[in-house]
């Protein structure tokens, strides 16, 4: 049986995984948006580690759990769409896009 997440449980799981910044992987699209919007990796990490749910938990087209988190970091309101995924070393948080 697959693990089911609520908004709160997915937020907590993302925060736990994001405590190890090496387990946070931004997509090429997210990196481009970060540059365009002048959002640092540190800001993204802080959103993932302590943000509130903006877009609710749901399964994406790949079957992974996804949500959008938001937080004010360094005076900027930042949103990060992210998903919970796995690689050979374990759990990852993939930053899909960054919005401010």
Secondary structure, 3 states (H helix, E strand, C coil): CCCCCCHHHHHHHHHHHHCCHHHEEECHHHHHHHHHHCCCHHHHHHHHHHCEEEEEEEECCCCCEEEEEEEEECCEEEEEEEEEEEECCEEEEEEEEEEC
